[in-house]
Amino acid sequence: MNGKVKVGFYALVYSIATVGLAQAPATAPATPRPPAKPGLTLTTTAFEDGGIIPNKYTGAASPAAAVSPELTWTHVPDGTVSFALILHDPDTSLTKTTDEVIHWVIFNIPGTATGLPEGVPNVAQLPDGSVQAMNRGRKPGYMGMGMGAAGPYHHYTWELFALDTKLTLGADATRADVMAAINGHILDKGVLVGRYHHP
C-alpha cells in the first residue's frame, strides 16, 4: 500500500468512527432513587424513648391504680388493616424459662387508628373492635410495672405491629398465639422502651 492509499484508508476509517460516535445514542442520566420512607414510629407524651416511666403508669402505688400511657404512631405503611400491640418485660425469665412478664396484649386495633388514649379501659373488647388479651395478672388490658427497688431498671418494651390482616383470635389468646398469627402479615414494626423500678 503506497503512501497516498494509506492516508486515504486511515482518513476513511476515522470518518466512519466519527460518524458512529455522533450517531450513538446519549446515555440517559441515572434516575435518582427516592428517599427512604421513615418506618413506623411509636411515641408517647408520658416519657422519652428510653426514659423513666412515671409512677402514674406503674404499680408504684398499687397495680390496680396504674393507667396505660397515651400512645401515638406515625408513618403507617400502605395496606395496613390492623395493629397489634404487645408490652412486655424482656429483663425477666419466669420459672427458669424464656417466658417474660406480659403487661399488655391488644390486637385488631383498626388500621385507621393513629394512637391509643391514656387510660384504656381494662376490658376484653373495646368499642372499636380492639381485643385485649390476658396480662400476667390474668386480667384483660394493661398491667402496671412492678420491678422491685433493689434490682436494676427493667426495659419495658412496647412493640407495635402494622398488619395486612385482622386476627381471628379471642381474648383468651396468649402472646405466643398472637405472634404466631401475625407471622407473615407484618408490614412494619415500631418499638418504644421505658425504664422503671420501684422508687
N, C-alpha and C positions, 0 to 999 in steps of 0.2 A: 504494500500500500504506500503510494507516494505521499509527499508532504501535504499536497492540496487535498487529496482524498481523505487523509487522516483528519485534517482540520474540519472538513465538511462533515465527516462522520461524527466527530465529537460535538460539533455545533448542533447537529440533528438530535443527538441523544440529550443534550442539555435542554433543547427546546421542548422535547417531549416531556421530560421530567418537570420542567417549569409549568407547563400547561396542566399536567396531572396534579401538581400541588395546588394550583389555583382553583381547580375544579373539585378538589377534595372537600367534602362537607365539613364545616366547622364543628368541633366537638362542643356539645351543649354543656353549659356550666352545671356543676353538680347542684342538685336541689338540696337546699339546707334542710336538715332534719328538724321537725317541730320540737319545741322544748318539751321535756318530760313533764307529764301532769303530776301534781302532788298526789301522794297517796292518801287514803282515808285517815283522817286526823281526829283523834278523840281528846277533848279537853274538858275542864271543869273550872267553875269560878271559885270553888272551895279551897283549892290549893294548887300550887305549881306542880307540873310533872316532876316527879322525884322528890317533892317536898313532903313536909309533915302533915298528916291528916288531922284536922281539928277534932277535938274531943266530941263535938256535936254529932259526928258521923261514926263514932266508935262506941264501944261498950264501956267507956270510962266511968260513966255514972251507973248505967245498967244496960244490958243488951237490948232490953225492950224499948229503951228511950232513944236508941240510935235511929237516925233517918238517913236515907240514901242521898248523896250529893247530887246537885244538878249536873247533868252531862250534856255536852253539845258535840256534834260531829259535822265535819265538812269534807269536801272533795269526795262525795259519794260517787262510786263508779256507775256508768250507764248500765241499765239492765238489772239494777238492784230490786228485788222483790220483797225481801225482808231482812231484818237484822237479828243477830243473836249476841247476847252479852253475857260474859262469864267473869265473875270476880272471885279470885282465889288467892291463897297464901302459898306461894311456891317455897317458902322457907320452912315448911312443915313436912313431917314424914310420919304419918299415923300408923301406929302398931307395926313399926319396922317395915312398912311397905312404901310404895311410891305414891300412895294416896295423899292428897293435900286437903286442907280445910277449905271447903267451898262456902263462900259467903253470899253468892247471888248467882242465879241462873235464870235468865229471862230470854225468851225467843219469840219468833213471829211478830216482832216489832215491825210495824208497817214500813215498807221501803220508802215511803214519802216522809217519814219522820226525820227530824234533824236533831233530836235530843230527847232527854227524859227530864222531867221536872224534879226538883228536890222533894224528898219525902214520898216516893212512890208507895202506894198502899200495899201492905203485905197480904195480898190475896192471890189465889191461883190464876184467876182470869181477870184481865183488865178490859175496860170498855172498848179499847181499840183493837182487841183481838190478841194482844200480847199474852203469853203464858209464862207464869213464874213457877219454876220447879222448887223442890225442897232444898234448903240450905243445910249446913252441918247440924243445925239445931232441929232438923226435921220439921221445919215450918216453911211455907212458901214465902218468897220475897227476900228482902235484904236483911243481912245479919251484920251487926257492927263488929269491928275488930276488937280482939281481946288479949293480945300478946302481953305477957307479964312484964313488969318493970325491970326485973332482974336480967332479962336477956337483951340481945341486940335488937335494933329496929328490924321489923319484918317488912318485906316489899310487897304490899298488897297490890295486885295486878288486875286491872280491868282490861278485858280483851273483847273488842267489838268486831264482829264478822259481818260483812256485807254479802248477802247470799242471792243466788239467782232462783231461789225457790222458797216456799214455806214448808215448815216441818209438820209432819203428821204425828207428832208426839204429844203426850199429855203432861199434866203437872207432876206425874209420878216419874218423869224422866230423870235420869242421873246425868251428871256431866259427861260420863262416858257415852251415854246414849246420844246426847246432843252432838258430841264431837264425831261420832260415827255417822250421824245423819247429815252433818254439814260437809263431810269429806267429799270432795268432787264438786262442791257447789259454792266455794268461797271465791268471790270476786276480788275482795281486798280485806285487809285487816288493820285495825287501829289499836294501839296499846297506850294505856295510861297507868302510871305507877305512883303510889303514895306510900310513905313510910310511917310506921307507928309502933310504939309500945306504951304500956300504961305509964302515966306520969309518976 
